[in-house]
Amino acid sequence: MPGAVVIGAGPGIGLSVARRFAREGLPIALLARTAGTLETVAGAVGAPVVPLIADSADETALRAALDAATGELGLPDVVVYNAAIIQADAPGQLSVREHLDAWAVNVVGALTAAAHLAPAMARRGGGSFIVTGGMPEPKPQYVSLSLGKAGVRTLVALLDEEYGPFGVHVACVTVDGPVAPGTALDPDAIAEHYWRLHTQPRHLWQQEITVGP
């Protein structure tokens, strides 16, 4: 059975998405920046996983990890890009370098992952590429994140135009607020939207689902 690759497999949405797909019997590859995060998340999934260390801003490392995931699981049926730098910053507060570092994770890493896997998914004629979005309304207290999530929304539209006609469902789950268990933005509840997008019939495909309090 084709598997799921979760990039940015942290203890919130990443973990919940991995558990949701594993519950359906899909083998899971987890990509995270540190071994400690991988160990924590892998142990909580409740099913065997392929743990892989990669910084999504490092193109070489990310592509190598995706190759390793494909080598273990085969071409994935679904890729979830959940990596992000979430920080509060006001206009002019960050340096150019800091903005570029945030953009590299929030947007370019998703583009790298899609460019690496989506063409083969398109040749196969199916699969899902789902990105975690946010900030449906930009906020001056979160400049880099607002810019990044606006970029993600545009990227999803571009990828859908490129790969959607060939059967790849490209979509975004836009999370409007802080994620916390037991709240309206419980990560387990949010994960259901990823599964719903992945299993939508083609004639009902949605490009974006917004989840808010």
KOLMARTOR-930548 format. One record per residue: residue number from 1; residue in one letter; chain; x, y, z of N, C-alpha, C in turn. Coordinates in pm, 1 decimal, m for minus. Layout:
N
ATOM   seq   type   mol        nc1        nc2        nc3       cac1       cac2       cac3        cc1        cc2        cc3
ATOM   NUM      A     A          X          Y          Z          X          Y          Z          X          Y          Z
...
REM end
This chain:
213
ATOM   seq   type   mol        nc1        nc2        nc3       cac1       cac2       cac3        cc1        cc2        cc3
ATOM     1      M     A       84.6     m119.4        0.0        0.0        0.0        0.0       87.9      124.1        0.0
ATOM     2      P     A       57.2      220.7      m85.5      135.8      345.1      m83.9      129.4      410.2       53.0
ATOM     3      G     A      231.3      488.6       83.3      240.8      546.6      216.0      218.3      695.1      218.8
ATOM     4      A     A      237.0      752.3      337.8      223.1      895.6      361.8      356.4      949.0      411.5
ATOM     5      V     A      395.7     1064.5      360.6      516.8     1132.6      405.2      473.4     1261.2      474.0
ATOM     6      V     A      514.4     1278.1      599.4      480.6     1397.5      676.8      608.7     1476.3      700.2
ATOM     7      I     A      617.9     1593.3      639.7      734.6     1679.9      651.6      702.8     1787.7      754.1
ATOM     8      G     A      787.6     1798.4      854.1      756.8     1887.6      965.5      674.8     1812.7     1068.7
ATOM     9      A     A      726.1     1696.3     1106.0      652.5     1604.9     1193.7      675.8     1640.8     1339.5
ATOM    10      G     A      616.5     1750.9     1382.7      626.9     1792.7     1521.6      518.4     1731.6     1607.6
ATOM    11      P     A      513.8     1767.9     1734.8      419.9     1706.1     1828.7      276.3     1756.2     1816.9
ATOM    12      G     A      246.7     1851.0     1728.7      110.5     1902.0     1713.5       40.8     1841.0     1594.3
ATOM    13      I     A       21.4     1922.3     1490.6      m49.8     1874.7     1371.4       24.3     1759.5     1304.5
ATOM    14      G     A      156.3     1767.9     1297.0      232.4     1662.6     1230.9      206.2     1526.2     1291.4
ATOM    15      L     A      212.1     1517.5     1422.2      185.6     1391.8     1491.3       42.9     1345.7     1466.2
ATOM    16      S     A      m52.5     1435.8     1478.5     m192.7     1397.2     1462.8     m221.9     1349.4     1321.5
ATOM    17      V     A     m163.7     1415.2     1221.9     m182.6     1371.9     1083.6     m120.6     1234.4     1062.7
ATOM    18      A     A       m0.2     1213.7     1115.6       63.9     1082.6     1101.9      m20.9      973.2     1164.8
ATOM    19      R     A      m74.3     1000.6     1282.5     m159.8      900.4     1348.5     m286.1      873.6     1267.4
ATOM    20      R     A     m344.6      980.6     1211.0     m469.8      963.8     1135.6     m448.8      876.2     1012.9
ATOM    21      F     A     m339.9      899.3      941.7     m314.4      818.0      822.5     m269.6      676.9      859.9
ATOM    22      A     A     m193.3      665.0      967.6     m151.8      531.6     1012.1     m271.9      448.8     1052.8
ATOM    23      R     A     m373.9      512.4     1108.6     m495.1      441.0     1149.3     m565.0      376.3     1030.3
ATOM    24      E     A     m542.6      430.6      912.8     m601.6      373.8      791.2     m512.7      267.1      728.5
ATOM    25      G     A     m401.7      236.7      795.7     m313.9      132.0      747.1     m201.8      177.3      656.4
ATOM    26      L     A     m186.3      308.9      636.1      m78.3      357.4      551.1       53.2      356.9      626.9
ATOM    27      P     A      159.8      306.0      566.9      291.5      322.4      627.9      330.7      469.8      624.2
ATOM    28      I     A      406.3      512.8      724.8      433.4      654.6      743.6      584.0      681.4      746.0
ATOM    29      A     A      624.7      784.6      672.0      760.0      838.6      685.6      748.4      974.9      751.4
ATOM    30      L     A      828.9      997.2      852.8      829.1     1122.9      926.6      959.0     1196.8      900.9
ATOM    31      L     A      949.1     1323.7      863.6     1067.2     1407.2      845.6     1062.5     1520.5      946.6
ATOM    32      A     A     1169.3     1534.4     1022.2     1180.4     1642.7     1119.3     1324.6     1690.3     1122.5
ATOM    33      R     A     1344.6     1807.2     1180.6     1477.0     1870.1     1178.7     1571.6     1810.8     1281.0
ATOM    34      T     A     1517.7     1757.2     1393.1     1603.9     1706.3     1499.2     1567.7     1563.3     1537.0
ATOM    35      A     A     1669.2     1491.8     1585.1     1647.4     1353.2     1626.2     1552.8     1345.0     1745.1
ATOM    36      G     A     1561.8     1443.7     1835.7     1474.7     1441.3     1953.1     1328.0     1451.9     1915.7
ATOM    37      T     A     1295.6     1541.2     1823.0     1157.4     1554.6     1777.3     1110.8     1426.5     1710.4
ATOM    38      L     A     1196.5     1370.9     1625.8     1159.2     1246.2     1557.5     1131.5     1134.3     1656.3
ATOM    39      E     A     1215.9     1122.2     1755.3     1198.5     1014.8     1853.4     1066.2     1030.3     1928.0
ATOM    40      T     A     1034.7     1152.9     1968.4      910.8     1178.0     2041.2      788.9     1147.6     1956.7
ATOM    41      V     A      788.6     1199.1     1835.0      672.4     1181.8     1748.1      658.5     1036.8     1703.7
ATOM    42      A     A      769.1      975.3     1664.1      763.4      836.4     1618.7      707.6      744.9     1727.4
ATOM    43      G     A      747.6      770.7     1850.5      698.8      687.2     1959.6      552.4      706.2     1990.5
ATOM    44      A     A      496.2      819.1     1946.4      356.4      849.3     1976.7      260.6      816.1     1862.6
ATOM    45      V     A      313.8      778.6     1747.3      226.0      751.4     1632.8      141.3      627.4     1656.4
ATOM    46      G     A      198.5      528.2     1724.2      121.8      406.6     1749.8      132.0      305.3     1638.3
ATOM    47      A     A      226.2      323.8     1548.0      250.2      231.4     1437.7      394.5      248.4     1393.9
ATOM    48      P     A      450.8      148.0     1327.3      588.7      163.3     1278.6      599.7      278.8     1179.8
ATOM    49      V     A      708.5      351.7     1188.3      730.5      464.9     1097.8      873.4      459.4     1046.2
ATOM    50      V     A      898.3      534.4      938.9     1032.7      554.7      887.9     1074.9      694.5      931.3
ATOM    51      P     A     1165.0      706.8     1029.9     1206.1      839.5     1077.9     1325.4      891.7      999.1
ATOM    52      L     A     1315.9     1015.5      953.2     1420.7     1074.1      870.7     1448.2     1216.7      916.2
ATOM    53      I     A     1575.4     1249.4      934.7     1614.9     1383.8      977.2     1643.9     1468.9      853.9
ATOM    54      A     A     1579.3     1584.5      846.1     1607.4     1678.7      737.8     1554.7     1815.5      776.0
ATOM    55      D     A     1633.0     1916.8      749.1     1588.3     2055.0      761.4     1523.6     2091.2      628.9
ATOM    56      S     A     1397.2     2131.9      631.8     1326.5     2157.9      506.5     1383.0     2277.2      430.3
ATOM    57      A     A     1463.9     2359.7      495.9     1529.6     2470.7      427.4     1658.1     2428.2      357.1
ATOM    58      D     A     1702.0     2305.8      380.9     1823.2     2252.0      320.1     1781.5     2164.1      203.0
ATOM    59      E     A     1790.8     2216.6       82.2     1739.4     2145.0      m34.8     1802.9     2007.3      m50.1
ATOM    60      T     A     1933.5     1998.6      m33.9     2002.2     1870.3      m51.4     1953.9     1768.6       51.0
ATOM    61      A     A     1945.4     1810.5      177.4     1901.4     1719.2      283.1     1756.1     1678.3      263.5
ATOM    62      L     A     1670.5     1773.0      224.8     1530.1     1741.2      206.3     1511.3     1643.8       90.8
ATOM    63      R     A     1576.7     1668.5      m19.5     1562.6     1577.3     m133.6     1616.2     1437.9      m99.5
ATOM    64      A     A     1727.3     1432.4      m25.7     1782.7     1302.2       13.7     1686.8     1226.9      104.6
ATOM    65      A     A     1624.1     1298.1      198.6     1528.2     1233.5      288.2     1406.1     1184.5      210.5
ATOM    66      L     A     1359.2     1263.3      115.3     1245.1     1219.8       34.5     1281.0     1097.3      m49.2
ATOM    67      D     A     1403.4     1092.4     m100.2     1448.4      973.2     m172.3     1452.0      851.6      m79.9
ATOM    68      A     A     1498.5      874.0       43.7     1501.9      763.7      140.0     1361.0      715.9      172.2
ATOM    69      A     A     1267.2      809.3      187.7     1128.3      771.3      215.3     1070.2      691.9       99.5
ATOM    70      T     A     1097.5      737.3      m22.1     1047.3      666.0     m140.0     1112.0      528.8     m152.7
ATOM    71      G     A     1239.4      520.6     m116.0     1306.2      391.6     m119.1     1245.1      291.5      m22.6
ATOM    72      E     A     1197.1      340.6       91.6     1137.3      252.9      192.4      991.3      220.2      161.2
ATOM    73      L     A      915.7      321.4      117.3      770.5      305.4      105.7      720.7      296.4      m38.2
ATOM    74      G     A      805.8      332.3     m133.2      759.0      353.3     m268.7      711.0      496.3     m284.0
ATOM    75      L     A      671.2      532.9     m405.8      620.8      666.9     m429.6      499.3      691.1     m340.9
ATOM    76      P     A      501.6      794.2     m256.5      392.6      810.3     m160.0      259.2      841.6     m225.9
ATOM    77      D     A      153.9      800.4     m158.5       19.2      833.3     m202.2      m18.9      973.5     m157.3
ATOM    78      V     A       40.2     1018.0      m45.6       10.1     1151.4        6.8      135.6     1210.0       70.4
ATOM    79      V     A      159.0     1337.2       43.2      267.1     1412.7      105.7      203.7     1528.8      181.0
ATOM    80      V     A      239.0     1543.1      307.4      189.9     1654.5      388.9      308.4     1742.2      424.5
ATOM    81      Y     A      301.5     1869.8      384.9      408.2     1964.5      421.2      358.0     2050.0      536.6
ATOM    82      N     A      415.4     2026.2      654.0      369.1     2090.8      776.7      478.4     2174.9      843.1
ATOM    83      A     A      592.4     2188.3      776.2      703.6     2263.2      836.0      674.9     2412.7      831.4
ATOM    84      A     A      711.2     2482.5      937.9      692.2     2627.3      943.0      775.6     2687.2     1055.7
ATOM    85      I     A      815.8     2811.3     1036.3      874.0     2890.5     1145.9      763.4     2982.8     1195.4
ATOM    86      I     A      716.1     2955.6     1315.3      605.9     3033.4     1373.5      665.2     3124.7     1479.6
ATOM    87      Q     A      662.0     3252.2     1450.3      722.3     3348.7     1541.5      648.7     3480.9     1529.6
ATOM    88      A     A      648.9     3555.4     1638.4      592.3     3690.4     1636.0      701.2     3787.9     1594.9
ATOM    89      D     A      673.1     3868.7     1493.6      768.0     3971.7     1453.4      692.6     4085.9     1387.5
ATOM    90      A     A      727.8     4208.2     1426.3      662.3     4328.5     1375.1      733.3     4377.2     1249.1
ATOM    91      P     A      670.5     4465.0     1171.9      736.6     4519.4     1053.1      872.2     4581.2     1087.4
ATOM    92      G     A      974.7     4538.3     1016.3     1108.4     4592.1     1036.7     1186.1     4528.1     1148.9
ATOM    93      Q     A     1125.1     4434.9     1220.6     1194.2     4375.8     1335.3     1300.2     4274.9     1292.3
ATOM    94      L     A     1272.3     4196.1     1189.2     1366.4     4093.5     1145.4     1463.5     4150.1     1042.9
ATOM    95      S     A     1580.8     4092.0     1040.9     1677.8     4125.5      937.0     1636.0     4058.0      806.6
ATOM    96      V     A     1698.8     4100.3      698.1     1673.2     4035.3      569.3     1705.2     3887.0      578.2
ATOM    97      R     A     1814.0     3852.6      642.5     1853.3     3712.8      655.1     1747.4     3632.2      730.6
ATOM    98      E     A     1695.2     3690.1      836.1     1593.2     3620.0      914.9     1464.7     3601.1      834.3
ATOM    99      H     A     1427.8     3700.4      754.5     1310.7     3683.6      668.1     1334.0     3574.1      564.4
ATOM   100      L     A     1451.9     3572.4      506.7     1482.3     3469.7      406.9     1482.7     3330.7      469.6
ATOM   101      D     A     1532.9     3319.3      591.5     1533.1     3189.8      660.2     1390.0     3141.5      684.7
ATOM   102      A     A     1302.3     3232.9      726.7     1162.5     3195.4      749.7     1095.1     3156.5      618.8
ATOM   103      W     A     1120.2     3233.9      513.3     1059.6     3205.4      382.9     1106.5     3069.9      329.2
ATOM   104      A     A     1233.5     3037.7      354.7     1287.5     2910.4      307.2     1212.6     2791.8      365.7
ATOM   105      V     A     1174.8     2800.7      492.4     1100.8     2692.1      556.9      952.5     2699.0      522.2
ATOM   106      N     A      895.2     2817.8      533.3      750.3     2831.3      521.2      698.9     2807.7      379.6
ATOM   107      V     A      781.0     2839.1      279.3      733.6     2830.9      140.7      824.1     2745.6       52.1
ATOM   108      V     A      953.3     2777.7       50.3     1041.7     2713.6      m47.6     1056.4     2563.8      m20.4
ATOM   109      G     A     1054.4     2524.1      105.8     1062.1     2381.4      136.1      945.3     2305.7       75.8
ATOM   110      A     A      826.9     2365.0       79.2      709.5     2300.8       18.2      727.1     2289.8     m132.6
ATOM   111      L     A      781.4     2395.2     m193.8      806.3     2390.9     m337.1      908.4     2283.1     m371.6
ATOM   112      T     A     1014.8     2273.2     m292.1     1116.6     2170.5     m315.7     1055.8     2030.8     m308.3
ATOM   113      A     A      975.5     2006.4     m204.3      913.3     1874.6     m188.3      821.1     1843.0     m305.2
ATOM   114      A     A      742.7     1941.7     m346.9      651.2     1919.3     m458.5      727.7     1894.1     m587.8
ATOM   115      A     A      830.6     1974.1     m612.2      908.7     1956.0     m733.8      977.1     1819.7     m737.6
ATOM   116      H     A     1007.4     1766.7     m619.3     1077.9     1638.8     m611.8      984.3     1519.3     m631.2
ATOM   117      L     A      860.5     1530.3     m585.0      771.7     1414.2     m585.0      650.2     1426.1     m676.1
ATOM   118      A     A      598.2     1547.0     m692.5      472.2     1560.3     m765.9      480.9     1517.9     m912.4
ATOM   119      P     A      592.2     1543.2     m983.9      595.5     1496.1    m1123.0      575.4     1345.6    m1136.0
ATOM   120      A     A      636.9     1267.5    m1046.0      617.8     1121.9    m1050.9      475.7     1084.0    m1011.0
ATOM   121      M     A      418.0     1157.1     m915.1      278.8     1132.4     m877.3      186.8     1161.6     m995.8
ATOM   122      A     A      218.5     1268.3    m1070.7      138.6     1302.0    m1188.6      151.3     1193.9    m1296.1
ATOM   123      R     A      272.8     1143.1    m1316.1      290.3     1035.5    m1414.7      213.4      911.4    m1373.8
ATOM   124      R     A      205.9      886.4    m1243.7      127.1      773.5    m1193.3      m21.7      796.9    m1211.0
ATOM   125      G     A      m61.7      925.5    m1208.1     m202.3      959.1    m1227.9     m280.2      978.3    m1100.6
ATOM   126      G     A     m211.7      999.2     m985.8     m286.5     1020.4     m863.2     m198.4     1043.9     m743.3
ATOM   127      G     A     m259.4     1096.0     m638.3     m191.5     1124.8     m513.9     m236.7     1258.7     m459.6
ATOM   128      S     A     m194.3     1288.9     m338.2     m230.5     1414.9     m274.1     m105.2     1483.3     m222.4
ATOM   129      F     A     m104.5     1615.6     m236.1        1.4     1698.4     m178.9      m69.4     1807.1      m99.9
ATOM   130      I     A      m59.7     1798.6       33.5     m137.3     1885.7      121.6      m41.6     1968.2      207.1
ATOM   131      V     A      m66.1     2098.4      210.4       19.6     2190.8      283.8      m58.9     2251.0      400.2
ATOM   132      T     A        6.9     2265.3      513.6      m54.1     2334.9      626.4      m40.9     2485.7      605.3
ATOM   133      G     A     m153.8     2552.8      593.4     m155.7     2697.2      578.3     m196.3     2764.5      708.6
ATOM   134      G     A     m220.0     2892.7      699.9     m259.8     2969.0      817.3     m274.2     3115.8      781.6
ATOM   135      M     A     m299.6     3196.4      881.2     m308.2     3341.0      865.1     m398.8     3380.1      748.1
ATOM   136      P     A     m526.3     3342.0      751.1     m614.8     3383.9      641.4     m625.9     3534.7      630.2
ATOM   137      E     A     m603.0     3604.5      741.4     m592.2     3749.6      740.4     m453.4     3787.0      792.7
ATOM   138      P     A     m375.2     3863.6      715.9     m240.1     3900.0      762.9     m246.2     3985.5      888.9
ATOM   139      K     A     m146.4     3966.2      974.7     m141.3     4040.0     1100.8       m5.3     4105.8     1115.5
ATOM   140      P     A       m0.4     4235.6     1149.2      128.5     4304.0     1160.3      214.0     4253.3     1275.4
ATOM   141      Q     A      153.2     4177.1     1367.8      232.3     4119.1     1476.3      304.5     3991.0     1430.7
ATOM   142      Y     A      267.4     3939.5     1312.9      325.8     3816.2     1259.8      360.4     3837.7     1112.5
ATOM   143      V     A      457.0     3922.5     1088.6      488.0     3960.1      950.5      541.6     3841.3      870.5
ATOM   144      S     A      645.3     3775.6      919.8      707.3     3667.8      841.5      609.4     3552.6      820.2
ATOM   145      L     A      529.2     3522.2      920.9      432.6     3414.4      906.4      319.7     3453.7      811.1
ATOM   146      S     A      274.2     3578.6      818.9      170.7     3625.4      727.0      219.3     3618.1      582.8
ATOM   147      L     A      343.1     3662.5      559.9      398.9     3654.2      425.3      413.2     3509.2      380.1
ATOM   148      G     A      460.3     3424.1      470.8      480.5     3284.3      435.9      351.3     3213.2      402.1
ATOM   149      K     A      248.2     3235.6      481.3      122.7     3164.9      456.4       51.9     3219.2      332.4
ATOM   150      A     A       70.9     3349.3      302.5       20.3     3400.8      175.2       93.8     3333.3       59.1
ATOM   151      G     A      224.2     3313.6       76.5      302.0     3243.2      m25.0      256.7     3100.5      m43.6
ATOM   152      V     A      225.6     3033.1       66.4      177.6     2895.6       60.4       46.9     2887.3      m19.3
ATOM   153      R     A      m42.2     2981.8        7.0     m170.8     2979.8      m63.6     m149.2     2994.4     m214.6
ATOM   154      T     A      m60.3     3084.4     m253.3      m29.8     3101.1     m395.7       39.0     2977.5     m451.8
ATOM   155      L     A      130.0     2920.2     m375.1      199.7     2800.2     m420.3      102.0     2686.1     m446.0
ATOM   156      V     A        6.4     2667.7     m357.3      m92.5     2561.2     m375.7     m169.9     2582.5     m505.5
ATOM   157      A     A     m207.8     2706.9     m533.7     m280.0     2735.8     m658.3     m193.5     2703.0     m779.8
ATOM   158      L     A      m65.3     2737.8     m774.3       24.7     2709.9     m885.0       46.1     2559.8     m904.6
ATOM   159      L     A       65.5     2489.0     m795.2       86.3     2344.3     m804.0      m38.7     2273.1     m852.9
ATOM   160      D     A     m154.1     2322.5     m810.3     m279.6     2264.2     m858.4     m292.2     2282.2    m1009.2
ATOM   161      E     A     m255.4     2398.7    m1057.7     m263.2     2423.3    m1202.1     m167.5     2333.0    m1278.7
ATOM   162      E     A      m50.9     2307.3    m1218.0       51.6     2227.1    m1285.7       21.0     2078.0    m1279.8
ATOM   163      Y     A      m20.1     2028.8    m1164.0      m31.4     1884.4    m1144.5     m174.5     1833.5    m1129.6
ATOM   164      G     A     m268.0     1922.8    m1095.3     m406.4     1880.6    m1079.0     m464.3     1810.5    m1200.5
ATOM   165      P     A     m440.9     1860.8    m1323.4     m497.0     1793.0    m1441.2     m449.2     1649.8    m1458.1
ATOM   166      F     A     m341.6     1613.6    m1391.2     m287.0     1478.5    m1402.1     m322.9     1391.5    m1281.5
ATOM   167      G     A     m417.6     1439.6    m1199.2     m469.9     1356.9    m1091.8     m410.2     1378.8     m955.5
ATOM   168      V     A     m323.4     1480.2     m940.6     m264.7     1508.0     m809.8     m348.6     1616.0     m741.5
ATOM   169      H     A     m404.5     1581.0     m626.4     m487.4     1674.6     m551.1     m396.3     1760.8     m464.8
ATOM   170      V     A     m379.7     1885.7     m502.4     m298.2     1980.2     m425.2     m393.2     2068.9     m345.5
ATOM   171      A     A     m372.4     2074.9     m214.8     m466.7     2146.5     m129.0     m395.6     2201.8       m7.2
ATOM   172      C     A     m467.9     2287.5       64.0     m414.1     2356.2      180.7     m515.2     2348.8      293.9
ATOM   173      V     A     m469.7     2314.1      412.6     m551.4     2324.7      533.4     m506.1     2451.2      605.3
ATOM   174      T     A     m589.1     2554.0      602.1     m555.5     2683.0      662.2     m603.8     2685.1      806.5
ATOM   175      V     A     m510.4     2691.6      898.8     m541.0     2686.5     1041.7     m541.3     2828.8     1096.0
ATOM   176      D     A     m657.7     2874.3     1138.5     m675.3     3013.8     1179.7     m669.0     3027.5     1331.2
ATOM   177      G     A     m546.6     3018.2     1385.0     m530.5     3034.7     1528.4     m432.3     2936.1     1587.0
ATOM   178      P     A     m402.3     2950.0     1716.3     m308.3     2859.4     1782.3     m368.8     2721.7     1804.6
ATOM   179      V     A     m289.2     2620.5     1778.0     m333.0     2481.0     1790.4     m306.1     2432.6     1932.0
ATOM   180      A     A     m406.5     2369.5     1993.5     m389.6     2316.1     2128.9     m492.3     2205.8     2152.4
ATOM   181      P     A     m450.8     2096.2     2216.6     m545.5     1989.4     2246.7     m660.4     2039.9     2333.2
ATOM   182      G     A     m779.1     1987.5     2308.3     m895.0     2022.1     2388.7     m958.8     2154.2     2354.6
ATOM   183      T     A     m912.6     2217.9     2246.3     m970.1     2344.9     2203.4    m1040.5     2325.2     2069.3
ATOM   184      A     A    m1095.8     2434.4     2016.8    m1158.7     2427.2     1884.7    m1056.6     2395.5     1776.5
ATOM   185      L     A     m928.9     2418.8     1806.5     m822.1     2385.0     1713.2     m737.2     2271.1     1768.3
ATOM   186      D     A     m805.3     2166.3     1808.3     m738.2     2045.2     1854.7     m669.4     1979.2     1734.9
ATOM   187      P     A     m542.7     1941.1     1748.8     m471.8     1884.3     1632.9     m534.6     1756.8     1579.0
ATOM   188      D     A     m593.9     1675.2     1665.8     m659.6     1553.5     1617.2     m780.0     1587.4     1530.7
ATOM   189      A     A     m854.5     1690.6     1568.9     m968.8     1732.4     1486.8     m921.6     1791.7     1355.1
ATOM   190      I     A     m813.0     1868.7     1359.1     m758.5     1926.8     1236.6     m712.0     1817.1     1141.4
ATOM   191      A     A     m652.6     1710.5     1195.8     m601.3     1601.3     1112.1     m710.2     1536.4     1028.4
ATOM   192      E     A     m834.5     1540.5     1078.0     m944.0     1482.1     1001.0     m959.9     1551.4      866.1
ATOM   193      H     A     m930.0     1679.9      860.5     m943.8     1752.9      734.6     m839.7     1706.6      632.4
ATOM   194      Y     A     m722.2     1669.8      676.6     m620.8     1617.4      585.0     m668.0     1485.5      524.6
ATOM   195      W     A     m723.7     1401.5      608.8     m773.5     1273.7      558.0     m890.7     1296.1      462.2
ATOM   196      R     A     m977.6     1390.1      495.2    m1092.5     1417.0      408.2    m1046.2     1469.5      272.5
ATOM   197      L     A     m948.2     1559.7      271.8     m896.0     1608.2      144.4     m835.0     1494.0       62.8
ATOM   198      H     A     m759.8     1409.2      130.8     m692.7     1299.9       60.8     m792.9     1203.0       m2.2
ATOM   199      T     A     m905.7     1184.0       60.8    m1001.3     1083.6       12.6    m1116.1     1143.6      m68.0
ATOM   200      Q     A    m1114.8     1272.7      m94.8    m1221.4     1334.1     m173.2    m1222.7     1280.8     m316.5
ATOM   201      P     A    m1340.7     1249.3     m368.4    m1349.7     1216.6     m510.8    m1305.5     1336.5     m594.9
ATOM   202      R     A    m1250.1     1308.0     m708.5    m1191.0     1414.6     m788.4    m1291.2     1524.8     m823.0
ATOM   203      H     A    m1416.1     1489.3     m848.2    m1513.6     1591.2     m886.7    m1555.0     1679.7     m769.0
ATOM   204      L     A    m1511.8     1643.1     m647.3    m1542.7     1723.0     m529.3    m1417.8     1786.2     m466.4
ATOM   205      W     A    m1307.2     1782.8     m536.6    m1182.9     1834.2     m480.3    m1197.7     1978.4     m431.4
ATOM   206      Q     A    m1147.0     2001.7     m310.5    m1133.2     2137.2     m256.9     m986.5     2174.7     m258.4
ATOM   207      Q     A     m958.3     2299.7     m287.5     m819.9     2345.5     m285.3     m779.8     2397.2     m147.6
ATOM   208      E     A     m876.9     2440.6      m67.8     m845.2     2494.9       64.3     m958.8     2468.0      160.9
ATOM   209      I     A     m923.0     2426.9      280.9    m1016.9     2416.5      393.1     m963.0     2506.4      503.2
ATOM   210      T     A    m1046.8     2594.6      554.1    m1007.5     2682.7      663.9    m1068.5     2631.5      793.4
ATOM   211      V     A     m983.8     2612.8      893.5    m1027.4     2563.1     1023.6    m1004.9     2673.2     1125.7
ATOM   212      G     A    m1111.2     2716.0     1192.8    m1098.3     2823.6     1289.0    m1175.0     2795.5     1416.0
ATOM   213      P     A    m1157.4     2879.9     1516.9    m1226.6     2860.7     1644.4    m1375.4     2889.1     1630.7
REM end
